Amino acid sequence: MKKILRGVLVLCVLAFIAFVVFYFWASSPTQSQEDYAQMITYDYKPVITHDSIYSIVTYNIGYLSGMTNNRPVDRTKAFLESNMNLVLDQFELSDPDIIVFQEIDYDATRSYSVNQQDEIAKLGYPYAAKAINWDKHYVPFPYWPLKTNFGKVISGQSVLSKYPLSDHERIVLSRVGDNPFYRDAFYLDRLAQVVTVNLDGREVKVINVHLEAFDKPTRAVHTDAVLKLYRQYAKDYPTILIGDFNSDPEFETPTINKILSQTDIGNAAYTLDNHANTFDTADPFKRIDFIFYSKNTIDYVDGRVINSFAQASDHLPVEMRFRLK
């Protein structure tokens, strides 16, 4: 009997050690910190078809998982390739000058290790800024069944442009304070990605954000931080604050109202009577993706939520066309 108990105890100790080793390996990064913010130049020639009107799109691409995002389902490679082809076709039609992404995968098991930024850049976007915000050897989510775990994840936020980019910054926003340690170890960084776009000799600041989704107090802190960042740049540059703010104006005490209430900040494809919802794509019921701009330096031409991207992601993209004053 003692031998059996000793054997069980040894097995329990070994299992615990294996779990601890797995935990620290799985939650550790695969990349060096120096690689988390990169400027990339591709050998593609941009086709610029406008005169003085520029266009910019924000798209939480949800790693092309459509309405299966964060759900415990198998995603075939063919499913993701079909969504990629839809996105490529739609961007070829809309032909924006600048595309801003959130939740774009660079090398992740869940998306079959396809570098989605590289693939979309082939449409004729020679300039890219890449900011990694999720880098783990193995993400054990969704929790069950195990075969639906994300596994290795290298993902983040990107800016693709037909115009030269410079002065790239990756600004990490505050973490959720009351996350348990085991959740926080696998949680992504929330970022403000700042880059300068040279539009025919004029420098424009683009601030690409992906704010906290699940904890409202943290999202409020993030909103204050990015609004302060916007103010810092808007004093000297035409400035666009853009991305997934994870707040709908219809929420109870919505954090997005901190920005919507600023009378000198414009808002593309949005009115009080028509929020033009962007989430989810099966039946859009929330507006959480926005393009804000400095009214004193940017002349708003028009904007829209682009419904033709269908369910390639769980978000719809937002487009703004504009002139510089």
Buried (B, 14 or more C-beta within 10 A) or exposed (E): EEEEEEEEEEEEEEEEEEEEEEBEEBBEBBEEEEBBBBBBEBEBEBEEEEEEBBBBBBBBBBBBBBBBBEEBEEBEEEBBBBBBEBBBBBBEEBBBBBBBBBBBBBBBBBBEEBBBBEBBBEBBBBBBBBBBBBBBBBBBBBEEEEEBBBBBBBBBBBBBBBBEBEEBBBBEBEBBEEBEEEEEBBBBBBBBBBBBBBBEEBEBBBBBBBBBBEBBEBBBBBBEBBBEBBBBBBEEBBBBBBBBBBBBBEBEEBBBEBBBEBEEBBBBBBEEEEBBBBBBBEEBEBBBBBBBBBBEBBBBBEBBBBEEBBBBBBBBBBBBBBBBE
